[in-house]
Amino acid sequence: MGAYDAELGAAVERAQQGDEDAFARAYRLVQPGLLGFLRGLVGDDAEDVASDAWLEIARDLGRFRGDGAGFRGWTATIARHRALDHLRRQQRRPRPSLVEQDLLELPHPDDTAAAAMESLSTEQALALIGSLPREQAEAVLLRVVVGLDGPAAGRVLGKRPGAVRSAVHRGLRRLAGRVAQTGAPGGEVPAGRREPGGER
């Protein structure tokens, strides 16, 4: 992510000086991951929530301080707040839907859970992630889809990096178990289904 974050940081800096093309570049760099994150939280309403988030991002851009990685974390925080507001208004659970296949790049390809997830289609993977307890689902989405490191994901969620790592680990292990149970890649888990007594 080094070159990506360097390019993003430069675009954000120019955008803060009023360069509209640079803001458009920052948007193009951040939007796919942000949209994937939001689809994991609010399903088909992700585009609307993302639009609300970008209005706030544009409005408050002058107040942002940091580099490209920091900008990804800042935008994810804003998007998460808008998603939670949306869910409260709708009084419903998040439901996953389709995102582009190339958004789902799991870390550590040698990891058993990650390898199992790679055998799924993006739609199946997001359905499985959406069935996790909220804490685990958000942690996995931030690390896997948005690409934040542990400390940045922790800042978005208001948790210590160790707690995020633990949530990601538990989430990926649970996903690997579900993949094995459903006979992936063909098996399906109903969207939004939670395990009885599962963590919240």
Sequence and secondary structure as in RCSB ss.txt:
>XXXX:A:sequence
MGAYDAELGAAVERAQQGDEDAFARAYRLVQPGLLGFLRGLVGDDAEDVASDAWLEIARDLGRFRGDGAGFRGWT
ATIARHRALDHLRRQQRRPRPSLVEQDLLELPHPDDTAAAAMESLSTEQALALIGSLPREQAEAVLLRVVVGLDG
PAAGRVLGKRPGAVRSAVHRGLRRLAGRVAQTGAPGGEVPAGRREPGGER
>XXXX:A:secstr
 HHHHHHHHHHHHHHHTT HHHHHHHHHHHHHHHHHHHHHHHGGGHHHHHHHHHHHHHHHGGG  S HHHHHHHH
HHHHHHHHHHHHHHHTS        GGG   S TTSHHHHHHHTS HHHHHHHHHTS HHHHHHHIIIIII   H
HHHHHHHTS HHHHHHHHHHHHHHHHHHHHHHTTTS    TT   TT   
